[in-house]
Amino acid sequence: MNQIQELGKAGEALAVEFLEQRGYCVIERNWRTNFGEIDIIATTATHLVFVEVKTRSGLGFGHPFEAITPAKIERMRKLAHAWCRQNASYGFKIRLDAIAILVSNGKGHVEHLKAVY
């Protein structure tokens, strides 16, 4: 695993911890199809939440949220729809969220945007 992959994996672990501390129940991580991946799938009391996580070690390539383009959001919507077709959605409302992790001095700063579409 290269350094960028390790940073991404650490960022996703931090995002899971962040969500769980706020009462989310993580039901899947890194769910894949042949056309993409959803980083985290979680539930709240009322929502089924599909989460895209972007981790950066600096702002040289922009803020992590800047990497979530309209095309990425559209792919997330298609992936969420595919997941719901394969799994019971339990009657939850569906929501797409984004989490940005910015690592500085060995610590990760987490920002969470709800309903990004």
N, C-alpha and C positions, 0 to 999 in steps of 0.2 A: 504494500500500500504506500503510495507516495504521500508527500507532505500535505498537498491540497486535499487529498482524500481523507487523511487523518484529521485535518482541521474540520472538514465537513461532518465527519462522523462524531467528533467531539461536540460540534455545534448542535447536531441533532440530539445528542444525549442531554445537553444543557436545555434544549427546547422541551424535551420530554419532562425533565425535572421541573422546569418552570410551569408547564401545564398542569402536571400532577399536583403541585403545591397550591394550585388555584382551583382544585376540585375536578379537573378533567380526568376522564378514564381513557387511557390510551389503549386502543384495541388492536391496532396494527402499526407496524413501522416498515418503511421501504416496500410498500405494496407495488408490484411491478406487472406491467403488461408489455406486449411487444411494441407499444407506442408511447411508453412513458412510465413514470414512477410517481407515487404520492409518498412524501416523506413520512407524514404522521396522519393517522386517522384516529380520532378521539370522540368521546361523547361528553356532553354536559347533561344537565337535567332535561333540557329541551332540544338540543341540537346534536346532529352528527356533523363533526367538523373535520374538514380535509385541510391539512396544513402544509404549506411550502416553507421550507427553512433555507435561508441563505446566510452563510457565515463568511466573514471577511476578517483578515488580520490587520487591515488598514483601509484607508479611504482612497488609495491610489487608483483603484478601478471604480470609484464611486461608492455610495452607500449601498449596503446589501439589498435594500428594497428596490433600487434602480435596476437590478437584474431580473425583476419580476415584470416582464413585458406583457402587453396585451395578448400576444401569442401564447405566452406561458400560462396566463390566466385561462384562456380558451382551452388549452390542453388540460389544465387542472379540472375544468368543468366536464370535459369529455371523460377524463379518468374517474372523476367522482360518479358520473353516470354509469360507467362500466362497473365500478365497485358495487353500486346500488343494485344493478341488474344481477350480480353474482351473489349478493348477500342480502339478508333481510335488513331493511333500513329502520325497522322498529317504529315506524311512524314519526320519526324525528324530523324536524326541519333541517334542511341541509345548509351548511355555511362553508365558505372557503376563507381561510385565514392565512396570513403570512407572518413569519417570525424572522426577524433580522438579529443576527448575533455579530457583534463587533468585538473582537478580541484585542485587548490592549494590556500590556504588562502582565500577561498570564491570566487575566480575568476576562470573562465574557460579559458584555452588556447586552441585555435582551430587550427587544422592542417587539410588541405584539399588535398587529393590525387585524381587526375582526371584519369579516364580510368585505373582502377586497374586490369582489366583482360587482 
